[in-house]
Amino acid sequence: MAEPSIRNAKMEEVDALAQLWLDGWRDAHLSLLPVELARARTLESFRQRLRAALEDVRVVVDCEKPLGFALVSGDELYQFYVAAEGRGTGVAALLMQDCLARFVRDGFGTAWLACAIGNMRAARFYEKAGWRRVAVTTSLLETGEGTIALDVWRYEIALSTVT
């Protein structure tokens, strides 16, 4: 692997990023979340969500191949996915540093994220990166079939601790 770099996502990457998201979502969430949510989380749904939020998506690439992406919405780390081939290579840490720098740049004192209850790989990563689990909250997830209420772990990080 060459030295990965981070940049804004491009429209022509939406298909590859949607596939990365679908694969990562299935890997991390399929056994943890309601079947009605799994039905709604299709490749096309991820494409649509990426297109709608593209200006807020950052991507880690190696030789122009996407290895991970993050979507930040205000003070929330809304989506964070790394391809299986990028795991354990430092890609996630690089992407997280970029996200935290964006929060600091935008003047937030604290950032937060929601993590599926039981997603232990993600939880360990977030905690290693300095995030603290502070609560169980309910996220309202919009799907084509309606809204699904889902209890999640809420993590926060004090950005004053970010170097």
C-alpha angles and dihedrals in degrees: 000000000000121000106294119226134200126227142144114293119254127223091240089060095058094098094050092044092048090053091048089050094048092048092046093044092051092046094050104030115022095091094040106048136064118279091236089062091049089053090054096047099081130152089256092051090054091048091052093048092048093049091050094051101030095124089061096047122102120191134201111218135185113196086346092302112126112240098171145347141203130203117202121194112187107301093345127097090217102178131010122174135163123191115246090249091055096052116110092016100095093259093118093049091049091050092047092052088053092050093049091048089053091053091049092046090052091053101248119152094199133021127198142196139186119233125191110253107254097025092126097169091058093042092053091049094049092048092049088051091055102264118138125212104234107167151345109252136171119251119200107219119198118219134167087259096052138274123326120201111215129180111227139173111258115215126190136186127199104228092208086074093056115102 
